[in-house]
């Protein structure tokens, strides 16, 4: 059996201070990046961009760091998440109503600094933050 993957974009923007901020989404008490399962024959990047737009309405993302990615270890019955780092230069974030749920998929969103975001996530995402800091030259 092949592994099950979700894919997501880690949205980055730069504050007036010049420091990077990450867009985090909250469902109940859990904070994470926009992501979702691959559909049909989608590749990971296509799924990640689709999920970004579906969950946040952001549809313009620039991959100034290339299409490199990081995978999480297995969680939730052997599922993996693959994340790409993308800079979002324009667009207002909103949490649209999911047709399947009849309500937004997430309860809240917030742009926050890397350290604050790291402090809110589950341990499975800590290696992702190590990668983010390396790519953004923060470490």
Residue pairs with C-beta under 8 A, 6 or more apart in sequence:
3 74
3 78
3 79
3 80
4 37
4 78
4 79
4 80
5 37
5 38
5 44
5 79
5 80
5 81
5 82
6 35
6 36
6 37
6 38
6 47
6 51
6 79
6 80
6 81
6 82
7 35
7 36
7 38
7 44
7 45
7 47
7 48
7 51
7 81
7 82
7 83
7 84
8 32
8 33
8 34
8 35
8 36
8 48
8 51
8 52
8 81
8 82
8 83
8 84
9 33
9 34
9 35
9 48
9 49
9 51
9 52
9 61
9 83
9 84
9 85
9 86
10 22
10 23
10 33
10 83
10 84
10 85
10 86
10 128
10 132
11 22
11 23
11 33
11 34
11 52
11 56
11 58
11 61
11 86
11 87
11 88
12 20
12 21
12 22
12 23
12 85
12 86
12 87
12 88
12 136
13 20
13 21
13 23
13 87
13 88
13 89
13 111
14 20
14 21
14 87
15 21
15 113
19 113
20 113
20 114
20 136
20 138
21 111
21 112
21 113
21 114
22 33
22 111
22 112
22 113
22 114
22 117
22 132
23 33
23 34
23 56
23 58
23 88
23 93
23 109
23 110
23 111
24 31
24 32
24 33
24 109
24 110
24 111
24 112
24 117
24 120
24 121
25 31
25 32
25 33
25 34
25 55
25 56
25 95
25 106
25 108
25 109
26 106
26 107
26 108
26 109
26 110
27 105
27 106
27 107
28 107
30 122
31 117
31 120
31 121
32 121
32 125
33 83
34 51
34 52
34 55
34 56
34 58
35 48
35 51
35 81
35 83
36 47
36 50
36 51
36 54
36 55
37 47
38 44
38 47
39 47
39 50
42 50
44 69
44 82
44 84
45 67
45 84
48 82
48 83
48 84
49 59
49 61
52 58
52 59
52 61
52 86
53 59
54 96
54 98
55 95
55 96
55 105
55 106
56 93
56 94
56 95
56 109
57 91
57 92
57 93
57 94
57 96
58 88
58 91
58 93
59 91
60 88
60 89
60 90
60 91
61 86
61 87
61 88
62 86
62 87
62 88
62 89
63 84
63 85
63 86
63 87
64 87
65 85
65 135
67 84
68 84
68 85
68 135
69 82
69 83
69 84
70 82
70 83
70 127
70 128
70 131
71 80
71 81
71 82
71 83
72 80
72 81
72 82
72 83
72 124
72 125
72 127
72 128
73 80
73 124
73 127
74 80
75 81
75 124
83 128
85 132
85 135
85 136
93 109
93 111
95 104
95 105
95 106
95 108
95 109
96 104
97 103
97 104
98 104
98 105
112 120
114 129
114 132
114 133
114 136
114 138
117 129
118 126
118 129
121 129
130 139
132 138
133 139
